[in-house]
């Protein structure tokens, strides 16, 4: 009887050990990613292709909490990679330093924030930076509510405003580009993490004005129209050509992934990031964003393999940066270490 119970106990222990080992191995194979909704389509496509190539032996979790939300998790060491539609900011650098989280900064593409209107809007097809500032600055809240307050030639009708939520890097970048200070705008607008929902809202309201990522506009040109932005050198619409030649300013911007250096020691994370960089040129175009030149991706791969830590942005945004500017900056021999 004693032997029978001992055998049963040994069997249970063996099963428990086997399950524990399996669980541990499985846990080590999870790549944790969070952050920007703008970068999400690129990363999610990469994840799908990588998991297929690895025959699904690597599990990857990809979530959306906005660039700011993603950096909060990243600097607490809760995720391996953060998707970011802006560079890491000074307070985030400090948070990562305090938690001893070191990171590699990898630009992966360019985006063009698109100011979108309803197709029935025939008066605001072109807008100046001054007009956009007059609409979005904090002083406009509760005061600038009608189109003719922006331009006397425009109709005496209410403006309905829509945009990315305030945890989004898109919101950070848009407000700094338009107003001059990030995270500083009127707050009486409809916010959403879901850019598809913003598109639908603008499509449903004649007097709507909003800002969305280019990919969502590009997929929905039958629903919304883009505003040509005049920054003083003439009205320019967002497109591959105007982003690549630097004319769509200041609303074109680099977007990134940041990789935790300690996490990059794990074979599955290292393989995934290498896969990401090597396939970025094609995947970025597939998801309707703007790829960097091949030499830029070669530089990023070199930086990753050398574990070159830090950021070349010194904790400030990249408003007004062109693709050529980015390549020159990232091509420095040394990163600033933080």
N, C-alpha and C positions, 0 to 999 in steps of 0.2 A: 504493500500500500504506500509506504514511504517512498520507495523507488518510483512508483507510478506518479506520485505527486511531484517528486523532484524532476522527473522527465518532463512533465507538463509545465513546471515552472521554467525549466531551461528553454523549452520551446517558446514560451511566452516572451522570455528575455531576448531570445534570438530574433523573434519577429519584431520586438520593440526596437532592438538595435538596428535591424535592417531598415525599418521604417524611418527611424531617426536619421540614419545615414542618408537614405534617399531624400528625406526632407531637407537635410543640410546641403546636399549637392544641388537640389532643386533651387533652394534659396540663393545659393551662390550664382546661379545662372539667370537671375532676374536683373534686368537693366531698368533702372527707375528714371523716368524723364517727365518733366512738367514745365509749365511756363506759357509762353506766348501762343495765342491763337493764330497769329500771322505765320509763325514758323511751323506750327503744328502740321499743315498738309505736307510739307517737305519731309519732316521727321517721320510722320506716320507712314508715308509711302516708302521711305527708307527701311523702316522697321518691318513692314510687310515683306519687302523683297529680301531683306537680310534673314528673317525667320524662315522664309522658303528656302533660301540658299543653305541654311544650317539645318534644314529638315526638321524645323520646329523644336530643336533641343534647347534653344535659348528662349526664355520668356522675357518679353519687354512690356513694361507698363508706360503708356504715354497719356498724360492728362493735360488739361488746360486750366490754368489759374491766373493767366496774365503774366507779363514779364515781372512785375513787382512781386506778385504772389509766388512765382517760380523762384526768384532770387531769395526770398525769405526762406523757402524750404532748402534751397541749395546751400545757403550760408549756414544753415543748421546741420548740414550733412545728411539731410533726409533723402536726397535724390542724387543720382550720379551725373546727370546732364540737365542743364536748364536751356530751354528754348527762349530766346530773347530778341525782341524787335527793337532793341536799343542797347547801347553799351552799358556795362555795369556802372552804377553811380557811386559817388564817394561814400555815402553812408552804408552801401552794400559791401564795398571794399572793406570798410572797417568791421562790419559784421562778420565777413568771411575771415578776416585776420584774427578777430577775437576768438573765433571757433577753430582756428588753424586749418581752415579750408583753403587749399591752394588750387588754382584753376588754370586751364589753358583756354584762351579766347580764340574762337574760330569763326570768322565771317563766312557765311555760306551763300549769300545772295543779296540782291537789292530788291526793295519794294517801292511802290509809289503810292503814298496815301492819296486817295481819290476823293475829291469833294463831289458829292452826288446830289442830283436833284431829280424831281419827277419829270418825265418827258413832256408833260403839259406845261411846264415852266418855260416860257419863251423869252423871259426878260433877264434871267441871271445866268446865261450860258457862258459868260465871261465875268470873272470877278478879280478885283485887285487885292493885294495883301492888306491894304488899309481897310477895304470893305469887310474882309473876313475878320480882321481884328475887331472892328466895330461891332460885329455880331457876337463874337465869342469872348471878348474880354470880360473880366469880372464886373466892371461897371455897367455892362449891358443888362445884367440880370434884373428882370422886372421893369426895365426901361426901354430897351430896344426890342420890340415885339412885332413890328410890322415892316414889310419890305420897303415902303416909301421912306422909312426913317434911315435906311441905308443909302438909297439913291432916290431922289425925288421923282425920277422918271419911272420908277417901279410901282406896282399897284399898292393900294391901301388895303392890304390883306395880311393876316397874321402869319408869321413864320413859325413853322414847326421844326424843331431841331432834334437831331439824332446823332449818336456817336458811340464810339467804343467806351467801355466802362473805365472808371478812374484807376483801376488796378492794371490797366493795359499799357504796354509800352507804346502802343499806337496813340493813346491819349496823351502820354508824356511827350512824345515827339511832336504831335500835332500842336499841342498848346505852346510848346517852346518855339516852334517854327512860326506860328501865327501871332502869338502874344508876346513872346520874348522870355517867358518863364515857364518851365515845365510844371505840370500839375496846378496850373493857375488859370481858371476860366470860370465863366458862369456855370452854375450847376443845375439850372432849370432846363435840362434837356433830357430826352429819353436815352438812357444808357443800356448797353447790352454787351455781354461777352461774345454773343453769337452774331457774327457779321451777316449771315444769311437772313437772320431776323431783321436786322437793320435795313437790308435791301428790300425786304418785303414791306416794311413800314414806310420807306420812302416811296415805293411803288404805289402804295395805297393812298398817299396824301399829296394833293396837287402842290401845296405850299411847303413841302418838306425840303430840308437841307441837312445833309449829314456828311460824315467822313467815314470811309471804309477802306479796307485793304484792296489793292488793285485786283487781285485774283477774283474776289467776290464781284467787283464791278464788271470785270472782263467776262465772267460767266453769265452775267445778267444784263447785258446791254439792251436786251429787249424790254427790260423792266425799268431801268434807270438811265440817266444821262450823266456824263462827266462834265464838270465845269472846267473851262480853260482858265488857268491861273496866270495872272499878269503880275510879275514881281518887279516890273519897271522896265523890262526889256521886251515886252510883247506877250500876248496870251499864248499859253502852251498847254496842250492836253497831255495827260499821261500816256506813255506808250513805250515800247522797247527802245525805239530810236531816241526819244527825248530823255529817257533815263540814262541810256548808255553814253549819249554825247554830253550829258550834264545840263541840259536845258530845262528839265523839269525840276526847278528848285524854288523853294527849299523843301518840297514835300517828297523828294526821293531820299531813301535812307538805306544803310546797310542793316542786315539782320544776321543773327548769330546763334551758335550754340556755345555754351561754356561747359567744359568737362572737368570734373573733380580729378585732380592728379592722382590721388590715392585710389579712386575707383578705376582709373585708367590702367592700374597695375593688373586688374582682373582681365584674363584673356578674352572673355566675351565682350567686355566694354572696349578694349583695345581693338579687337577685330571689327566691332560695329562702327566705331568712329573712323577707322581706316576705310571701311566699306562706304561710309557716308561721304567722306571727302572725295574718294575716287569716282563715285557715281553722281556727285552733286551737279555737274555740268548738264547732264541729261534730265535728271529728276526735277531740278529747279524749273526748267522750261516746261516740263510736263504739267506742273501745278500752276503755271501761268505767272511765275515770278521771273526775275531777271538774273541770269547767271553771271558770275564773275569770269574773267578770261582764264583759260587753262593754266597759265603760269601762276595765277593767284592761288588756285587749288593746290598746285605743286608746292608753293610756299607754305600753305596751311598744313599740308601733310608733313613737311619737314619740321615745322614748329611743334606739331603734335608728337612726332616720334622723338624729338629732342626734349620733350616735356618743358617747353619754354613757357614759363609761368608769367601771369600778370596780364595787364591790359595796356594798349597803346593810346587809350583815350583819357587817362588820368582822372577818371571818375566824372567826366562831363560828356554831354551828348555830342552827336555827330551831325548837328543841323548844318546843312549846306555842303556836306561832303559828297563829292562825286566818286564814281568808281575808280577813276585814275588817282584821286586823292587817297582813297582807301588803300590801293595797291602800294603807293609810295610809303604810306604810314606803316602798313603791315610788313613792308619789305625792309624795315630797319634791321640792322644787325642784332640789336638788343632790344628786348621788351623792357619797359619800366617794371621793376619788381615791387610788389606791394606786400 
